[in-house]
Amino acid sequence: MLARVTQRGGPVLAATVESGTIWIGSSPECGIRVSGAGVGARHARLDLTADGRFSIVDLGCTGGTRVNGERIVTAGPLGEWDLVRVGDCEIRIGSGAPTRDANDPGTLSGIADQPVRAEAPHGDAFLAAARRAHQCLLEQFDLRRRDVASMSDGALRDLASSLLQPVVAMEASGAGCAPEVLLRFVLDEALGLGPLEPLLADDGVREIMVNGPQVIFAESQGRILRTAARFSGEGALRGVVERIVAPLGRRVDESSPMVDARLPDGSRVNIIVPPLSLRGTTVTIRRFGRTRLRADDLVATGTMSAAMLEFLRLCVVYRRNLLVSGGTGSGKTTLLNVLSSLIPRHERVITIEDSAELAFDHPNLVSLETRARNIEGRGEVTVRDLVRNSLRMRPDRIVVGECRGGETLDMLQAMNTGHDGSLSTVHANSPRELLSRLEVMVLMSGVELPLQAIREQVASSVHVIVHQARFACGTRRVTRITEVTGVTSGIVQTQDIFRFDADGSVAGNAGRFHALGHVPQFYESLARSGVALDLDLFHSAGCRSGALS
């Protein structure tokens, strides 16, 4: 077997490896030698079988090990399609020529300073040919009066392929491309998600931004770069949009130009169309990892310290109300998913979201989703309606995907009337700003309450705030865990329990988690109840978090 190693700015190097255990690192004794920032002497262990399958184990170096863009502790079995990244080195294991080379336009894992590319760029002649073939396919379906709605995806694709064969053969010669390439492009646009398909197939892509049919950006490994992918035109892009929203019973047009939706894999989608979007239809897709994160993974990836995780575990189990705050893209929903996995299995959990994206593995779970008004302007069901209704469903926990308006008052009342242990997320830049936002959102409910009453409601309902931030390097970390302690002189009081201090020289890529020595007030009631508590969590000297790529 061959191990092919590509390092930024250097040539592709190959090393022969035999089945068994192979060490990866900078030490001369390693079977696969790599070097660079963040690479340890023995960085990872690779276990290779005779049939070419392998598994990999990270040995705890600060730089970490990634497989297909995801930081791992262990992963496998893997094969030739899987990319291992150690520091700035990319490693592939295979029997011969690379199946996907680091410079192959079909992958997002090439040199980081180059534009992200979904596939080889298509010229104007190719896109014009694709538009004509696409239009011809629509006409052929119309002439034959096919009931495509009743056909399976496979049967529909086979039928479309047979109808397109003669058209593609003629158009491909004029466009100077292979017929099979044009055929696949048109089929993806007509029946799938078009040029977004390769991006969605790459696990390293976390966000896709379509700024009209000709401009597509993607975020990979914390960087946003432009791809070479393009739609053949605005009509093809609108067709893809319809295929996203139609199965959900939603619509997007001039009378309803904004919509939130989701893909079958759970990815969140926001769509806005002209006339509100001046440069054509805009689509933003927020993707979530296919591998469900566990609580311990947050420590392994440096998102939080072990002491912070243990404290949050206790908060969830003993029914403290938690709010997760942070900016856009900071990882609030991912953290909410992980915290919810700590809820005891015997409890009844109700989730409420605008667009369902929470993925809980819980036996007694009810997932509720809002509904937009129909074309007559009726039938709308809001988050606030669902929060009120959930109180009649005998919940032990209520999890609201995000509080952003008047439903905040209903959520606070639920937290304060027997539904302790509820969770939600709020957009805010700090725990203190979150408290201010809660006051504003309660006022948006239309209920006239004095500010003092609102603050007392907030202080009695919210117990702990978990603030997560995304740094310039793309790293996401829990930067503060803050307890709400009450109201004094009309001001909601808080105290930080844990804090992350970044090393300024690397913009958050490394730093130290600190326990600030404050024991939470609610520990007194838990101690009186006979709960065994570890107070050493709050007096640690600080846990260092290494640089993450």
HELIX and SHEET records of a PDB file:
HELIX    1   1 ASP A  124  ARG A  144  1                                  21    
HELIX    2   2 VAL A  148  SER A  150  5                                   3    
HELIX    3   3 ASP A  153  ALA A  175  1                                  23    
HELIX    4   4 PRO A  179  LEU A  191  1                                  13    
HELIX    5   5 LEU A  196  ALA A  201  1                                   6    
HELIX    6   6 GLU A  234  VAL A  245  1                                  12    
HELIX    7   7 ALA A  246  LEU A  248  5                                   3    
HELIX    8   8 ALA A  295  ALA A  300  1                                   6    
HELIX    9   9 ALA A  306  VAL A  317  1                                  12    
HELIX   10  10 LYS A  332  SER A  340  1                                   9    
HELIX   11  11 VAL A  383  SER A  390  1                                   8    
HELIX   12  12 GLU A  407  MET A  415  1                                   9    
HELIX   13  13 PRO A  431  LEU A  443  1                                  13    
HELIX   14  14 LEU A  451  SER A  461  1                                  11    
HELIX   15  15 GLY A  504  VAL A  506  5                                   3    
HELIX   16  16 TYR A  523  ARG A  528  1                                   6    
HELIX   17  17 LEU A  535  HIS A  539  5                                   5    
SHEET    1   A 6 VAL A  12  THR A  16  0                                        
SHEET    2   A 6 LEU A   2  GLN A   7 -1                                        
SHEET    3   A 6 CYS A  89  GLY A  94 -1                                        
SHEET    4   A 6 VAL A  84  VAL A  86 -1                                        
SHEET    5   A 6 THR A  65  VAL A  67 -1                                        
SHEET    6   A 6 GLU A  70  ILE A  72 -1                                        
SHEET    1   B 5 ILE A  32  ARG A  33  0                                        
SHEET    2   B 5 GLY A  20  GLY A  25  1                                        
SHEET    3   B 5 ALA A  44  LEU A  48 -1                                        
SHEET    4   B 5 PHE A  54  ASP A  58 -1                                        
SHEET    5   B 5 THR A  74  LEU A  78 -1                                        
SHEET    1   C 6 ARG A 223  ARG A 226  0                                        
SHEET    2   C 6 ILE A 216  SER A 220 -1                                        
SHEET    3   C 6 VAL A 205  ASN A 211 -1                                        
SHEET    4   C 6 THR A 282  ARG A 286 -1                                        
SHEET    5   C 6 ARG A 268  ILE A 272 -1                                        
SHEET    6   C 6 MET A 258  ARG A 262 -1                                        
SHEET    1   D10 LEU A 365  GLU A 369  0                                        
SHEET    2   D10 VAL A 349  GLU A 353  1                                        
SHEET    3   D10 ARG A 397  VAL A 400  1                                        
SHEET    4   D10 LEU A 423  HIS A 427  1                                        
SHEET    5   D10 LEU A 322  GLY A 326  1                                        
SHEET    6   D10 VAL A 464  ARG A 470  1                                        
SHEET    7   D10 ARG A 476  THR A 488 -1                                        
SHEET    8   D10 ILE A 491  ALA A 502 -1                                        
SHEET    9   D10 GLY A 511  ALA A 515 -1                                        
SHEET   10   D10 CYS A 543  SER A 545 -1                                        
END                                                                             
